Amino acid sequence: MPKRQLRKGEVNCYCSAYQFPHRFGGGKCKGFNLVQSQWLTYFGSGDCENCNLRCEDENTCNVFDGIEKTKECPVVQEFTQQNEVRLLGKYWK
């Protein structure tokens, strides 16, 4: 089966929501892999240093802990704006 070309506003994602490459923000994919990679790599510096979702007392991230939705994370917002990703569905509204 030939691979379909990406349409404008679509980016492939390789997170654990599906066992195959899929559209970022589609179906079960909520963009958590971006938050997870950012938190594990840069927490306490870079984008996370001045983030309003960071809990400094406990040194955790409200999105990573599941308190806030991934759409609230500045990293996800910046990624979707840079790549002009169209986010569809009730989760992103």
Kinemage of the C-alpha trace (Angstrom):
@kinemage 1
@onewidth
@group {chain A} dominant
@subgroup {mainchain}
@vectorlist {calphas} color= white
{ca met a 1} P 0.000 0.000 0.000
{ca pro a 2} L 1.557 3.337 -1.024
{ca lys a 3} L 2.174 5.932 1.635
{ca arg a 4} L -0.095 8.973 1.421
{ca gln a 5} L 1.660 12.317 1.123
{ca leu a 6} L 1.239 14.765 3.970
{ca arg a 7} L -1.254 17.534 3.429
{ca lys a 8} L -0.645 21.113 4.471
{ca gly a 9} L -1.005 21.379 8.226
{ca glu a 10} L -0.094 17.738 8.892
{ca val a 11} L 3.019 16.537 10.722
{ca asn a 12} L 3.950 12.935 11.441
{ca cys a 13} L 4.135 11.877 15.065
{ca tyr a 14} L 5.777 8.784 16.488
{ca cys a 15} L 4.370 8.822 20.027
{ca ser a 16} L 2.975 5.827 21.873
{ca ala a 17} L -0.666 6.702 21.104
{ca tyr a 18} L -0.399 4.416 18.058
{ca gln a 19} L 2.146 1.786 17.068
{ca phe a 20} L 2.708 3.433 13.684
{ca pro a 21} L 3.535 6.935 12.406
{ca his a 22} L 0.383 9.029 12.552
{ca arg a 23} L -0.911 12.583 12.209
{ca phe a 24} L 0.137 14.825 15.090
{ca gly a 25} L -2.908 15.783 17.120
{ca gly a 26} L -5.193 13.234 15.517
{ca gly a 27} L -7.301 10.664 17.339
{ca lys a 28} L -5.588 9.513 20.530
{ca cys a 29} L -2.464 11.617 19.835
{ca lys a 30} L -2.489 14.636 22.132
{ca gly a 31} L 1.051 15.885 21.546
{ca phe a 32} L 2.269 14.590 24.879
{ca asn a 33} L 5.523 13.358 23.314
{ca leu a 34} L 6.570 16.995 22.768
{ca val a 35} L 5.918 17.858 26.393
{ca gln a 36} L 7.628 14.698 27.585
{ca ser a 37} L 10.769 15.185 25.503
{ca gln a 38} L 10.979 18.867 26.473
{ca trp a 39} L 10.470 18.113 30.171
{ca leu a 40} L 12.973 15.264 30.270
{ca thr a 41} L 15.603 17.209 28.323
{ca tyr a 42} L 15.254 20.845 29.320
{ca phe a 43} L 13.265 21.030 32.539
{ca gly a 44} L 14.595 23.928 34.558
{ca ser a 45} L 16.117 25.634 31.533
{ca gly a 46} L 15.080 26.865 28.113
{ca asp a 47} L 11.332 26.977 27.485
{ca cys a 48} L 10.515 25.366 30.822
{ca glu a 49} L 12.440 27.860 32.940
{ca asn a 50} L 9.872 30.657 32.749
{ca cys a 51} L 6.797 28.562 31.963
{ca asn a 52} L 3.674 29.359 33.978
{ca leu a 53} L 2.804 25.641 34.120
{ca arg a 54} L 5.959 24.810 36.040
{ca cys a 55} L 5.521 24.032 39.725
{ca glu a 56} L 8.774 25.266 41.252
{ca asp a 57} L 8.033 24.001 44.759
{ca glu a 58} L 7.869 20.385 43.604
{ca asn a 59} L 10.087 20.840 40.517
{ca thr a 60} L 7.445 19.348 38.219
{ca cys a 61} L 5.365 20.324 35.210
{ca asn a 62} L 1.568 20.521 35.459
{ca val a 63} L 1.164 19.184 31.908
{ca phe a 64} L 3.600 16.325 32.452
{ca asp a 65} L 1.807 15.446 35.701
{ca gly a 66} L -1.585 15.447 33.932
{ca ile a 67} L -3.035 18.464 35.740
{ca glu a 68} L -3.225 20.622 32.594
{ca lys a 69} L -3.910 19.588 28.989
{ca thr a 70} L -1.049 19.441 26.515
{ca lys a 71} L -2.643 22.195 24.451
{ca glu a 72} L -1.800 24.606 27.288
{ca cys a 73} L 1.943 23.922 27.034
{ca pro a 74} L 3.900 26.738 25.318
{ca val a 75} L 6.131 24.157 23.607
{ca val a 76} L 3.127 22.509 21.932
{ca gln a 77} L 1.650 25.887 21.009
{ca glu a 78} L 4.933 27.019 19.448
{ca phe a 79} L 5.303 23.723 17.554
{ca thr a 80} L 1.806 23.931 16.096
{ca gln a 81} L 2.311 27.560 15.049
{ca gln a 82} L 5.728 26.958 13.465
{ca asn a 83} L 4.553 23.913 11.512
{ca glu a 84} L 1.087 25.354 10.806
{ca val a 85} L -0.501 22.218 12.222
{ca arg a 86} L -4.272 22.067 12.043
{ca leu a 87} L -5.587 20.663 15.302
{ca leu a 88} L -8.978 19.075 14.898
{ca gly a 89} L -11.361 17.506 17.385
{ca lys a 90} L -12.950 18.346 20.709
{ca tyr a 91} L -9.694 18.007 22.640
{ca trp a 92} L -8.055 20.959 20.863
{ca lys a 93} L -11.020 23.374 20.892
